[in-house]
Amino acid sequence: MRTLESQAPPGVNLMQNAGHAIAAAILRNTGSLGARSVVVLVGPGDNGGDALIAAARLAVTGARVTAWASRQRPSDALVTAATARGVRWRIWSGQPRPLVNDVGQASCLVDGLLGIGSSPPLRGPIAAILAALPADSGQIRFAVDIPSGIDADTGAVDQAAFRADVTLATGPLKIGASLHPAIEFAGRQIELDIGLPAKTYAPLRTSRMSARTARGLLPVRPLDGHKGTFGRLAIVAGSACYRGAAALATVAALRAGTGLVTLASVEPACAAAAARAPAATFVPLPTTSSGQIQASSATVATSLAQPDALLLGPGLGRSASSDSLVYGLLDELSDTPTVIDADGLNALADSGDFMETLGPGCVLTPHPGELARLLSLTAPPEGRERLAAARDLAAQTRAIVVSKGSPTFICADDRVRILARPNPALAAAGSGDVLAGTIASLLAQGLPAANAAALGVWVHSRAARIAGGRDDRGVPMEQVAAAVGAAVNLRHGRSRRGRWQRRRRRRRQSGAP
């Protein structure tokens, strides 16, 4: 962020722009404040300056604004300008009651105490101010750039950190606010335009997945398309013990829009999938005594008839025969875009021979434990360490790495996309199978692997929200798999019926038949 600020064109006042953008965002998110009370917490640095400018702008609209400063800002023109516009200026004296009374009457509380230059633990007057704030007094709470008390790089927090309903990032989001535990303090995060030219952001290689990003990645669905147009996906998954994994992946793949899905698996897994996805086709394979697939890779590859994409691994189980099948199919179908998941990843971890031969057409979907096994780490990585590990794996394999978790990181070359939408409903068996089937489906429809991975992660998250509604526990994964279709069809966030009605109104207005 400091580098970006240094590249601002001459004459651009980033602090003024930030303050004005913060005030405008607060008004958008609260409606007109009218004469309601607003409390703004002002720190000693630039973050406090942004907050003071915003306070002055809010006061001009008629709001009753009180600025509480952690300490004096002597000879500060921003204080003079704010008080001239009606902002009441108060200094923290160590006595919490006056601040608590003001906050209790406020409809809006704005945190401008600390910015990206700080890190936990909290100290001095700022620690005392945050400790004095009532836990929940009913007002909407905004944080300027980041909530005070979090580390903008690592996501570490002081437990007295400001808990925001909305974080208004001045410029790009700060990565620490997307990591746990900081994300639990940040609320909804909004990027604000502070006047930096678009070219300034071009070198940034880390970005957030959003609905707008996802819509831009959706594959085209030509009106004259047929089932072959929308791709042929082969799934090699399932075993007698894990037959549901293959079923979930198959349902998700069909719901995500693939024209033809073929599951090659043991008979119990094929039967389970057929009960939920009768439109799929099936290649029953012989089994070992313990229920894993026992078939040569050449036989399986021939039966799959040159698919457009391959999903390999969900529920395969571990045995010499299943591991051999994984290695053989990666060799036999080396030119086929492939998603490798679950026991496919475990097989890779036990054989380094394939790690450097995967390439950019492959998508790996490890959870933290699988990531640790693939990289021979001593423990599953967490937080910023998990991001670093995912980038290392992507560099080693040249594949796309989807590091599952909260948040999820999608790493390709030197680019990272982050989906920071925590949802405990997805922390359940079968969730990864749905995700793998969704990504593989998009891969079969012709999306480049990096885009298929990013869009698949977003669709998977959206499907869980559709299936669970407000629930975040006990959401069956078969319902999430079924909801993939609704998630992937939200192109513009409006219903097809609504679009049809708008087109009809326009035709009538133009006199068209």
C-alpha positions as CSV (number, residue, x, y, z in Angstrom):
1,M,0.0,0.0,0.0
2,R,2.9,2.4,0.8
3,T,4.3,1.6,-2.7
4,L,1.0,2.4,-4.3
5,E,0.7,5.6,-2.4
6,S,4.1,6.7,-3.6
7,Q,3.0,6.4,-7.2
8,A,0.0,8.8,-6.8
9,P,0.0,11.5,-9.6
10,P,1.1,15.0,-8.5
11,G,-1.7,17.0,-7.1
12,V,-3.8,14.0,-6.0
13,N,-4.5,14.2,-2.2
14,L,-5.0,10.6,-1.2
15,M,-6.0,11.4,2.3
16,Q,-8.8,13.9,1.2
17,N,-10.0,11.3,-1.3
18,A,-10.0,8.6,1.3
19,G,-11.9,10.7,3.8
20,H,-14.5,11.7,1.2
21,A,-14.9,8.1,0.0
22,I,-15.3,6.8,3.6
23,A,-18.1,9.3,4.3
24,A,-19.9,8.5,1.1
25,A,-19.6,4.7,1.9
26,I,-21.0,5.3,5.4
27,L,-24.0,7.2,3.9
28,R,-24.6,4.5,1.3
29,N,-24.6,1.8,4.0
30,T,-26.8,3.7,6.6
31,G,-29.1,5.7,4.4
32,S,-29.2,9.4,5.1
33,L,-28.0,9.9,8.7
34,G,-30.1,13.1,9.1
35,A,-29.5,14.5,12.6
36,R,-28.5,11.2,14.1
37,S,-25.5,10.8,16.3
38,V,-22.1,9.6,15.0
39,V,-19.0,8.8,17.0
40,V,-15.7,8.8,15.2
41,L,-12.6,7.3,17.0
42,V,-9.5,9.2,15.9
43,G,-5.9,7.9,16.3
44,P,-2.6,9.8,16.0
45,G,-1.7,8.8,12.4
46,D,-2.9,8.9,8.8
47,N,-5.8,6.6,9.6
48,G,-7.0,9.2,12.1
49,G,-6.6,11.8,9.4
50,D,-8.9,9.9,7.1
51,A,-11.4,9.5,9.9
52,L,-11.3,13.3,10.6
53,I,-12.0,14.2,7.0
54,A,-14.9,11.7,6.9
55,A,-16.2,13.2,10.2
56,A,-16.3,16.7,8.7
57,R,-18.1,15.5,5.6
58,L,-20.7,13.6,7.7
59,A,-21.2,16.7,9.9
60,V,-21.9,18.8,6.7
61,T,-24.9,16.5,5.9
62,G,-26.5,17.3,9.3
63,A,-25.3,14.4,11.4
64,R,-24.3,15.2,15.0
65,V,-20.6,14.0,14.9
66,T,-18.4,13.6,17.9
67,A,-14.7,12.8,17.4
68,W,-13.0,11.0,20.2
69,A,-9.2,11.3,19.9
70,S,-6.7,8.9,21.6
71,R,-4.5,12.0,22.2
72,Q,-4.1,15.6,21.1
73,R,-3.3,16.4,17.5
74,P,-1.7,19.8,18.0
75,S,-1.8,22.4,15.2
76,D,-3.6,19.9,13.0
77,A,-5.5,21.6,10.2
78,L,-7.8,18.6,9.9
79,V,-9.0,19.1,13.5
80,T,-9.6,22.8,12.8
81,A,-11.5,22.0,9.6
82,A,-13.6,19.4,11.3
83,T,-14.6,21.5,14.3
84,A,-15.4,24.4,11.9
85,R,-17.9,22.1,10.3
86,G,-19.6,21.2,13.5
87,V,-17.6,18.2,14.7
88,R,-17.4,18.1,18.5
89,W,-13.8,17.4,19.5
90,R,-13.1,15.3,22.6
91,I,-9.9,13.9,24.0
92,W,-9.6,10.6,25.9
93,S,-8.8,11.3,29.5
94,G,-8.8,7.8,30.8
95,Q,-12.4,8.0,32.2
96,P,-14.6,5.7,30.1
97,R,-18.0,6.9,31.1
98,P,-18.2,10.0,28.8
99,L,-17.1,7.9,25.8
100,V,-19.5,5.1,26.7
101,N,-22.4,7.6,27.0
102,D,-21.7,9.0,23.5
103,V,-21.3,5.6,21.9
104,G,-24.6,4.4,23.5
105,Q,-26.5,7.3,21.9
106,A,-24.8,6.9,18.5
107,S,-26.4,5.2,15.5
108,C,-23.0,4.9,13.8
109,L,-19.5,4.2,15.2
110,V,-16.4,4.8,13.1
111,D,-13.0,3.3,14.0
112,G,-10.0,5.4,12.8
113,L,-7.6,4.6,15.6
114,L,-4.9,2.4,13.9
115,G,-3.9,1.6,10.4
116,I,-1.6,-0.8,8.6
117,G,1.5,0.4,10.4
118,S,0.4,-1.2,13.7
119,S,0.3,-4.7,15.0
120,P,-1.0,-6.4,18.2
121,P,-0.8,-6.2,21.1
122,L,-2.8,-3.0,21.7
123,R,-1.1,-0.5,24.1
124,G,-1.8,2.7,25.9
125,P,-4.8,4.9,25.4
126,I,-6.0,3.1,22.3
127,A,-6.1,-0.2,24.2
128,A,-8.1,1.6,26.9
129,I,-10.5,3.1,24.4
130,L,-11.3,-0.2,22.7
131,A,-11.6,-2.0,26.0
132,A,-14.1,0.7,27.2
133,L,-16.4,0.3,24.1
134,P,-19.7,-1.5,24.9
135,A,-19.8,-4.9,23.3
136,D,-23.1,-4.3,21.5
137,S,-25.0,-1.1,21.8
138,G,-27.0,-1.4,18.6
139,Q,-25.2,1.0,16.2
140,I,-23.6,0.0,12.9
141,R,-19.8,-0.1,13.2
142,F,-17.3,0.9,10.5
143,A,-13.6,0.4,10.5
144,V,-11.4,2.7,8.4
145,D,-9.0,0.5,6.2
146,I,-8.6,-2.2,8.9
147,P,-10.1,-2.8,12.3
148,S,-7.8,-1.4,15.0
149,G,-5.9,-4.2,16.7
150,I,-5.4,-6.5,13.8
151,D,-2.2,-7.1,11.8
152,A,-2.8,-6.2,8.2
153,D,-0.2,-8.7,7.0
154,T,-0.7,-11.8,9.2
155,G,-4.3,-11.6,10.4
156,A,-3.2,-11.7,14.1
157,V,-5.5,-9.9,16.5
158,D,-5.6,-8.5,19.9
159,Q,-8.8,-9.8,21.6
160,A,-9.8,-6.2,22.4
161,A,-9.6,-5.3,18.7
162,F,-12.4,-3.3,17.1
163,R,-15.3,-5.5,15.9
164,A,-16.6,-3.9,12.7
165,D,-19.8,-4.6,10.8
166,V,-18.2,-3.1,7.7
167,T,-14.5,-2.5,6.9
168,L,-13.9,0.3,4.4
169,A,-10.5,-0.4,2.8
170,T,-8.8,2.7,1.4
171,G,-7.5,1.3,-1.8
172,P,-7.1,-2.5,-2.1
173,L,-8.1,-4.9,0.7
174,K,-5.4,-5.8,3.1
175,I,-4.6,-9.5,3.1
176,G,-4.5,-9.9,6.9
177,A,-8.2,-8.9,7.1
178,S,-9.0,-11.9,5.0
179,L,-7.2,-14.3,7.3
180,H,-8.4,-15.8,10.6
181,P,-8.9,-14.6,13.2
182,A,-8.8,-11.0,11.8
183,I,-11.6,-11.8,9.3
184,E,-13.9,-12.4,12.2
185,F,-13.4,-8.8,13.3
186,A,-13.7,-7.2,9.8
187,G,-17.3,-7.8,8.9
188,R,-18.2,-7.0,5.3
189,Q,-15.2,-5.6,3.4
190,I,-15.5,-2.9,0.8
191,E,-12.7,-1.5,-1.4
192,L,-12.8,2.3,-1.9
193,D,-11.5,4.3,-4.8
194,I,-9.1,6.9,-3.4
195,G,-7.9,8.3,-6.7
196,L,-5.1,5.9,-7.7
197,P,-4.9,5.3,-11.5
198,A,-6.0,1.9,-12.6
199,K,-2.4,1.2,-14.0
200,T,-1.1,1.5,-10.4
201,Y,-2.9,-1.7,-9.5
202,A,-1.6,-3.7,-12.5
203,P,1.4,-5.2,-10.7
204,L,-0.7,-6.6,-7.9
205,R,-0.9,-10.4,-8.2
206,T,-3.3,-11.1,-5.3
207,S,-7.0,-10.5,-5.7
208,R,-10.3,-11.3,-4.1
209,M,-12.9,-13.6,-5.6
210,S,-16.3,-11.8,-5.8
211,A,-19.6,-12.3,-7.6
212,R,-18.5,-9.8,-10.2
213,T,-15.2,-11.8,-10.8
214,A,-17.1,-15.0,-11.0
215,R,-19.6,-13.7,-13.5
216,G,-16.8,-12.7,-15.8
217,L,-15.4,-16.2,-15.8
218,L,-18.7,-18.0,-16.7
219,P,-18.3,-20.1,-19.9
220,V,-20.5,-19.1,-22.8
221,R,-23.6,-21.2,-23.4
222,P,-24.4,-20.9,-27.2
223,L,-28.1,-21.3,-28.0
224,D,-27.5,-23.9,-30.6
225,G,-25.3,-26.0,-28.4
226,H,-25.8,-29.7,-27.8
227,K,-24.5,-32.1,-25.1
228,G,-21.2,-32.5,-26.9
229,T,-20.7,-28.7,-27.0
230,F,-20.6,-28.5,-23.3
231,G,-17.9,-31.0,-22.7
232,R,-17.3,-34.6,-21.8
233,L,-16.1,-35.2,-18.3
234,A,-14.7,-38.5,-17.0
235,I,-14.7,-39.2,-13.3
236,V,-12.6,-42.0,-11.8
237,A,-13.6,-42.1,-8.2
238,G,-15.3,-44.1,-5.5
239,S,-14.9,-47.4,-3.8
240,A,-17.1,-49.8,-1.8
241,C,-16.5,-47.8,1.4
242,Y,-16.7,-44.3,-0.2
243,R,-19.4,-44.7,-2.8
244,G,-21.0,-41.4,-1.9
245,A,-18.0,-39.4,-2.9
246,A,-18.4,-40.4,-6.5
247,A,-22.1,-39.7,-6.4
248,L,-21.6,-36.1,-5.0
249,A,-18.9,-35.3,-7.6
250,T,-21.1,-36.6,-10.4
251,V,-24.2,-34.6,-9.3
252,A,-22.1,-31.5,-8.9
253,A,-20.5,-31.9,-12.4
254,L,-23.9,-32.3,-14.1
255,R,-25.4,-29.4,-12.2
256,A,-22.4,-27.2,-13.1
257,G,-23.3,-27.6,-16.8
258,T,-21.2,-30.4,-18.3
259,G,-23.0,-32.0,-21.3
260,L,-21.8,-35.6,-20.7
261,V,-20.5,-37.1,-17.5
262,T,-19.1,-40.6,-17.3
263,L,-18.3,-42.3,-13.9
264,A,-15.8,-45.2,-13.9
265,S,-15.9,-46.9,-10.6
266,V,-16.9,-50.1,-8.7
267,E,-20.5,-51.2,-9.0
268,P,-21.7,-50.0,-5.6
269,A,-20.4,-46.4,-6.4
270,C,-22.0,-46.5,-9.8
271,A,-25.3,-47.6,-8.3
272,A,-25.2,-44.8,-5.7
273,A,-24.4,-42.2,-8.4
274,A,-27.1,-43.5,-10.8
275,A,-29.7,-43.1,-8.1
276,R,-29.0,-39.4,-7.9
277,A,-27.7,-38.7,-11.4
278,P,-29.5,-40.9,-13.9
279,A,-28.3,-38.7,-16.8
280,A,-24.7,-39.8,-16.2
281,T,-23.2,-42.8,-17.9
282,F,-21.2,-45.5,-16.1
283,V,-18.3,-47.8,-16.6
284,P,-18.5,-50.5,-13.8
285,L,-15.0,-51.8,-12.9
286,P,-13.8,-54.8,-11.1
287,T,-12.9,-54.5,-7.4
288,T,-10.3,-55.7,-5.0
289,S,-11.3,-57.7,-1.9
290,S,-11.3,-54.5,0.1
291,G,-13.6,-52.7,-2.4
292,Q,-11.1,-50.5,-4.4
293,I,-11.0,-50.4,-8.2
294,Q,-8.9,-53.2,-9.7
295,A,-8.4,-52.3,-13.4
296,S,-5.5,-51.3,-15.5
297,S,-5.1,-47.7,-16.5
298,A,-5.0,-48.7,-20.2
299,T,-8.4,-50.4,-19.9
300,V,-9.9,-47.5,-18.0
301,A,-8.5,-44.9,-20.4
302,T,-9.9,-46.8,-23.4
303,S,-13.3,-47.0,-21.8
304,L,-13.4,-43.3,-21.2
305,A,-13.1,-42.4,-24.9
306,Q,-11.0,-39.3,-24.9
307,P,-12.8,-37.0,-22.5
308,D,-12.3,-33.2,-22.4
309,A,-11.4,-33.4,-18.7
310,L,-10.7,-35.9,-16.0
311,L,-11.5,-35.9,-12.3
312,L,-9.4,-38.3,-10.4
313,G,-9.4,-39.3,-6.8
314,P,-12.6,-38.7,-4.7
315,G,-13.3,-41.7,-2.5
316,L,-10.9,-44.0,-4.3
317,G,-9.4,-45.4,-1.1
318,R,-5.8,-46.4,-0.8
319,S,-4.4,-49.7,-2.2
320,A,-1.7,-50.7,-4.5
321,S,-4.2,-51.1,-7.3
322,S,-5.8,-47.7,-6.8
323,D,-2.5,-45.9,-6.5
324,S,-1.3,-47.7,-9.7
325,L,-4.5,-46.6,-11.5
326,V,-3.8,-42.9,-10.5
327,Y,-0.2,-43.0,-11.8
328,G,-1.2,-44.9,-14.9
329,L,-4.1,-42.5,-15.8
330,L,-1.9,-39.5,-15.3
331,D,0.5,-41.0,-17.8
332,E,-2.1,-42.4,-20.3
333,L,-4.2,-39.1,-20.3
334,S,-1.3,-36.7,-19.8
335,D,-2.7,-34.2,-22.3
336,T,-6.2,-34.2,-20.7
337,P,-7.0,-31.3,-18.2
338,T,-7.3,-33.1,-14.9
339,V,-8.5,-32.3,-11.4
340,I,-6.7,-34.4,-8.7
341,D,-8.4,-34.7,-5.4
342,A,-8.5,-36.7,-2.1
343,D,-6.8,-40.1,-2.6
344,G,-5.4,-39.0,-5.9
345,L,-3.4,-36.4,-4.0
346,N,-2.4,-39.0,-1.3
347,A,-1.1,-41.2,-4.1
348,L,0.9,-38.3,-5.5
349,A,2.4,-37.6,-2.1
350,D,3.8,-41.1,-2.0
351,S,5.4,-40.8,-5.4
352,G,7.4,-37.7,-6.2
353,D,7.9,-38.9,-9.8
354,F,4.7,-37.1,-11.0
355,M,5.0,-33.9,-9.0
356,E,7.1,-32.0,-11.6
357,T,5.2,-33.4,-14.6
358,L,1.7,-32.1,-13.9
359,G,1.7,-28.7,-15.5
360,P,-0.8,-25.9,-15.9
361,G,-3.6,-28.1,-17.1
362,C,-3.9,-29.8,-13.7
363,V,-5.8,-28.6,-10.7
364,L,-4.8,-29.9,-7.2
365,T,-7.4,-29.5,-4.4
366,P,-5.6,-30.2,-1.1
367,H,-6.9,-29.5,2.4
368,P,-4.2,-28.4,4.9
369,G,-3.3,-32.0,5.8
370,E,-2.9,-33.1,2.2
371,L,-0.9,-29.9,1.5
372,A,1.4,-30.9,4.3
373,R,1.8,-34.4,2.9
374,L,2.5,-33.2,-0.6
375,L,5.2,-30.9,0.7
376,S,6.6,-33.1,3.4
377,L,5.8,-30.6,6.1
378,T,5.8,-31.5,9.8
379,A,2.3,-30.1,10.4
380,P,-0.7,-28.8,8.4
381,P,0.0,-25.1,7.7
382,E,-2.3,-22.4,8.8
383,G,-3.0,-18.7,7.9
384,R,-0.3,-16.9,5.9
385,E,1.8,-20.1,6.1
386,R,-0.8,-22.0,4.3
387,L,-0.8,-19.4,1.5
388,A,3.0,-19.7,1.3
389,A,2.8,-23.5,1.1
390,A,0.1,-23.4,-1.6
391,R,2.3,-21.1,-3.7
392,D,5.3,-23.4,-3.2
393,L,3.3,-26.4,-4.4
394,A,2.0,-24.4,-7.4
395,A,5.6,-23.5,-8.3
396,Q,6.9,-27.0,-7.9
397,T,4.2,-28.7,-10.0
398,R,3.3,-25.7,-12.3
399,A,-0.3,-26.8,-11.6
400,I,-3.2,-24.8,-10.2
401,V,-3.4,-25.3,-6.5
402,V,-6.8,-24.8,-4.7
403,S,-5.8,-24.7,-1.0
404,K,-9.1,-25.5,0.7
405,G,-10.0,-23.8,3.9
406,S,-11.1,-20.5,5.3
407,P,-10.1,-18.6,3.3
408,T,-9.5,-20.6,0.2
409,F,-6.5,-19.7,-1.9
410,I,-6.3,-20.4,-5.7
411,C,-2.7,-20.2,-6.7
412,A,-1.5,-20.2,-10.3
413,D,2.0,-19.2,-11.4
414,D,2.6,-16.0,-9.4
415,R,-1.1,-15.1,-9.1
416,V,-3.3,-15.7,-6.1
417,R,-7.1,-15.4,-5.9
418,I,-8.7,-15.5,-2.4
419,L,-12.2,-16.5,-1.5
420,A,-12.8,-15.1,1.9
421,R,-16.4,-16.2,2.7
422,P,-16.3,-18.3,5.9
423,N,-19.1,-20.8,6.0
424,P,-18.9,-23.6,8.6
425,A,-21.6,-25.5,6.7
426,L,-18.8,-26.6,4.3
427,A,-16.8,-28.1,7.1
428,A,-18.3,-31.5,6.5
429,A,-17.6,-34.8,4.8
430,G,-18.4,-34.6,1.1
431,S,-17.8,-30.9,0.7
432,G,-14.5,-31.5,-1.2
433,D,-16.2,-34.0,-3.5
434,V,-18.7,-31.4,-4.5
435,L,-16.0,-28.8,-5.1
436,A,-13.9,-31.2,-7.2
437,G,-16.9,-32.2,-9.4
438,T,-17.7,-28.5,-9.9
439,I,-14.2,-27.5,-10.9
440,A,-13.9,-30.5,-13.2
441,S,-17.2,-29.7,-14.9
442,L,-16.0,-26.2,-15.7
443,L,-12.7,-27.6,-16.9
444,A,-14.6,-29.9,-19.3
445,Q,-16.6,-27.0,-20.6
446,G,-13.4,-25.4,-21.9
447,L,-12.3,-23.0,-19.2
448,P,-8.6,-22.7,-18.6
449,A,-7.6,-24.5,-15.4
450,A,-7.0,-21.4,-13.4
451,N,-10.4,-19.9,-14.3
452,A,-12.2,-23.2,-13.7
453,A,-10.6,-23.5,-10.3
454,A,-11.5,-19.9,-9.3
455,L,-15.0,-20.1,-10.6
456,G,-15.6,-23.5,-9.1
457,V,-14.5,-22.3,-5.7
458,W,-16.9,-19.4,-5.8
459,V,-19.8,-21.6,-7.1
460,H,-19.2,-24.2,-4.4
461,S,-19.4,-21.5,-1.7
462,R,-22.5,-19.9,-3.3
463,A,-24.2,-23.3,-3.5
464,A,-23.7,-23.9,0.2
465,R,-25.3,-20.6,1.0
466,I,-28.3,-21.4,-1.3
467,A,-28.7,-24.9,0.2
468,G,-28.2,-23.9,3.8
469,G,-29.9,-20.5,3.9
470,R,-29.1,-19.0,7.3
471,D,-28.0,-22.4,8.6
472,D,-24.3,-23.1,9.0
473,R,-24.5,-26.6,10.4
474,G,-26.1,-29.9,9.4
475,V,-26.5,-28.9,5.7
476,P,-26.4,-32.2,3.7
477,M,-23.8,-32.2,1.0
478,E,-26.2,-33.7,-1.4
479,Q,-28.3,-30.5,-1.2
480,V,-25.1,-28.5,-1.8
481,A,-24.4,-30.6,-4.9
482,A,-27.9,-30.0,-6.1
483,A,-27.7,-26.3,-5.5
484,V,-24.6,-26.0,-7.8
485,G,-27.0,-25.5,-10.7
486,A,-28.6,-22.5,-9.1
487,A,-25.3,-21.0,-8.0
488,V,-23.7,-21.2,-11.5
489,N,-26.7,-19.7,-13.1
490,L,-26.6,-16.4,-11.2
491,R,-25.0,-14.6,-14.1
492,H,-26.3,-11.1,-13.3
493,G,-27.8,-11.6,-9.9
494,R,-31.3,-11.3,-11.4
495,S,-33.8,-13.9,-12.4
496,R,-34.3,-14.9,-15.9
497,R,-38.0,-14.0,-15.6
498,G,-37.0,-10.5,-14.6
499,R,-34.7,-10.2,-17.6
500,W,-37.5,-11.4,-19.9
501,Q,-39.9,-8.9,-18.5
502,R,-37.5,-6.1,-19.0
503,R,-36.9,-7.1,-22.6
504,R,-40.7,-7.2,-23.2
505,R,-41.1,-3.7,-21.8
506,R,-38.4,-2.4,-24.0
507,R,-40.0,-4.0,-27.1
508,R,-43.3,-2.4,-26.3
509,Q,-41.8,1.0,-25.7
510,S,-40.0,0.8,-29.1
511,G,-43.1,-0.5,-30.9
512,A,-41.5,-3.8,-31.8
513,P,-43.8,-6.9,-32.1
